[in-house]
Amino acid sequence: MAAQSLKDRLAQTAIVRAPGIYDALTAALAEKAGFEAVFVSGSAVAFSQLARPDIGLVSMTEMADVVARVRDRVDIHLFVDADSGFGNALSVARTVRAFERAGASGIQIEDQIDVKPDGQETTRPLVSADAMVGKIKAALDARHDGNTVISARSDAMFSTGLDDAMDRAARYAEAGADMVFVEGLKTAGERHRLCDLLSGKVPLLFNLMKPGADGMPTPDGLQGEGYSVVLFPGTAIGAASNAAWQALNLLNGNDIGTDSVAITDLIDQKEFLG
């Protein structure tokens, strides 16, 4: 394990850069590349292990197994995607204990409902803020190590809008979350509103889905705004899938030139229950 806890690292000014990984190999490569932390991405695990979208098909025990294999190979901080905690507050407590035993340094819990309505498996309906506060408190009570970071994520931007996202972020911080993540903030103004609300009170996390793309913030810029962690969840799985796509087509004699295919294009969203 890293000599310094993730919680102590988050108290420093320099932003933590954590690429998304999905197995021991990608974690070892990230460590060799000099990263001090990685994010065990639920979507990357779903893509790589099931060839399905991230809709809750990966179980808690399957995710814990991935974390254990990764921890056996690397010493850097492991920040782990726990989806909605895999159930109610009691399930959240069990998840936290299992992920800690597997080697997690930090655990991220979101406020989406566990089972999506039929035909809406890729949408983001929410549990109530009260229910999420209960999950946060259950997670804090369940952890054995006070240095295990409990991060609260809200997806309210996709369902109920900016005002509710800010209200939820404030409530989650007040409930004792060690870090807060509001997914879906697209503009500098939206990010600044969150930072004005919580920066300096609790570490903040940003999900950088397309690093380097036009209009996307940079890690240094995010640090200046008041963020403590930046995730790159799709970089490794995207690069790996494109490399495999090109190599396999070359091996089979298919002329695709330099074409690349996004992992989400390779996995048909309409066939994920097949």
N, C-alpha and C positions, 0 to 999 in steps of 0.2 A: 504494500500500500504506500501511497505518497506520504512523505514525512509530515507534510502540512495538511490539515483537514480542508475539505472543500469550503466549509463555512468560514474558516480563517482566511482562505484565499479570496473569498468574495468580499471580505472587508478591505481589501487593497484596491487601489485606484485603477490599475491596469485591467482592461476588460479580459475576461476569460473567453478564448476562442475554442469551441468544441465542435468538431465535425461529427456528423451522424455516421455511426457504424452499425454493423449487423451480425458480426461474427468475430472470432478470435483473430483471424487474419487481418481484417480491416482495422481492428483495434491495435494490433501489433504494428501495422504499417503507420498508423497515426502516431503511435508512441515514438517510433523510429524517426518520423518526420519532425518530431519536437513538440507535439501538442501535449499540454499538461492535463487535458481532460477530453473525454469523448462523450457523445450522446448515443445511448443505445436506443435507436429510433424504432418506434413501433411500426411505422409505415415501411421502413427499409427491411425489417424482419418479416413483415407480411409479404412484401414483394419477393424477397430472396428465398424464404422458406416455403411459402404457399403459392407464389405467383398469383396473389390476389390483392385487391386494394385494401387499404387500412380501414376496415369496417368492423373491427372487434372480433375477428375470427381467431386471432392468436390468444391463447389462454394465459392466465396468470402463471401457471406452472411452466408452460413452454417458454415464456419470457424470462422467468427466473433461471431456467436451464441455460438460456443464452448468456445471461449475466454471469452465471457461475463459470461457464467455459471461457468467457472473456477475462474474468478476474484471475483465472488460473494462468493466464498468459501475460497480463500487463499489470503494472503497478500504478498507473495514472488514475485520476479521478474518473469514476463511472457515474454519469448522470443518466437516469433510466426513465423511459417513458412508461408510465403505469396506466395510460388511458384514463378511464373514469374511476380507477381503483378496483375494477372488475366486480362492481356491485355496490351494496349499501355501505354504511359506515363500518359495520362489522367486517365486511369483505375488505375494505380499505385497510383496516388494522392488520388483517392476515397478510395482505399484499405487502405492506411495509415490513413486517417481520420476515417474510420470505425473501424479499429483495435485499434486505440488510444481510441476512445470512449468506446470500449468494455473492455479496461483495459490493453492493451499490453504495456510492458516496452521496448521491442525491436522488430523489424520487419525485417525479412530476405527475400531478393529479389534475384532471380537467373537469369542467362542469357540464359536459355533455351527458345526456341520458345513456344508459347502458345498452338498451335494445332500441333501435330505431323503428319507427312505424313502417309497416309494409309498403314497399315502393319508395321509401325515403332513406335507404340505408347509407347514402353518402351525404345526407344533410346533417345539420348540427343543432338539433333541438336540445334545450338545456334542462337540467334539474333546477329547482329553485335555489336562490342564493342561500336560504336557510339550510337546505340539504347539503350544499357544498361546504358551508361553514362547519356543519356537523362532521363531514368527511375530513376536513382539515384538522379539526380537534382530535378526531379518532386517530389520524396519522401521527400527530404529535405525541399523543399518549402511548401509542403502540411502539414507537421506535425505542430500541435498546440503547443506542448511542446518540447523545444529544448533539453530536456533530453531523449526524445525517441530515442533509438539507431537504426540507419538505417544500416543494414548489407548487404553487396554485396557479393553474392556467384557466383563463376564461375564453370561451368562443362566442361571447355575446355579440361581437361585432357582426357575425354572420346571421344572427337570428333576431336580435332586439336592438342593435345599434350602439353608437358610441356612448351615449349617456349611461345606459345600463352597464356597459362594459366598465366604465370608470367607477360607477357605484359598486359593482361587484369587486373590482380590484381593491378598492378601499376597504370593503368588508373583509376580504380574504386576508389582507395585511393586518387588519385589526384582530382577526381571529388567531393570529400568530404564525401565519405562513412565513417561512424563512426567505422566500423569494416569490415574486409575482410575475406572471407572463400573460399579457393580453395579446392573443393571436389576431391577425387580420388588420393591424394598423398600417395604413398605406401611405399616409402623408406625414410630412414633418410636423405639421400642426397637431395631428393626432398623437404622434409620439411625444411632442412637447407637453401636451396636456397631461399625459400619464406621468411624465417625469416631474412636472410641476406638482402633481398630486402626491407622488410617492418617493421620488429620488431623494436619497439621504435618510429615508425612513426604513426602507427595505430594498434589497437588491432587485433589479429589474432585468428581465431576459427578453431578447429579441430573436425571432426566427428569420434568418436570412435565406430564403428559399432559392434565390437566383443571384448569388454574389457576382458583382461586376456588371450586372445588367443596367441598362439606362434607367435612371431614376431611383435605383436602389441605394440605400445608405452604405457607407463603409464601416468596418469595425471601429476604426479610429473616430469616425464621426459619431457613431453610437456611443462610444465612451465619453465623448465631449458632451453629448446630450444628457448623460446620466445613467446609461445602461452598464450593467456589471457582467453580463454574459451574452454572447452571440452564438447561436447555433447555425450550422450548415447541414441540415438534415439530409438533403438529397444528393449532395455532391458525389460521395463515394459510390452509392448504389447506381446513380446515373452514369458515372464513368465506367463502372464495371459492366453494366448491361450493354452500353454502347460498344465497348471493346469486345465483348462476347458476340454481339450481333454481327460486327464486322468480321471477326475471325471465323465464325461458323459459316457465314456466307462465302468467304474466301475459300474455306476448306471444301465447300460443296460446289465450288465453281460458279457461284452466282455473282454477276457483275452489278454491284451496288455503288461503285465509285467510292466516294467519301461520305455517302449518306449516313446519317446517324438517326437513331430512333429513341425517343424518350421512353423511359420505363413505363410511364402511364399509357403510352401508345401500344406497348407490347402486351399489356394486360387489359383485355376488353372489359370495361366497366359493366357491360350488360351480361357478362357470363360468369360473374364472380360466385354465384351460388351453384354453378354447374359442377 
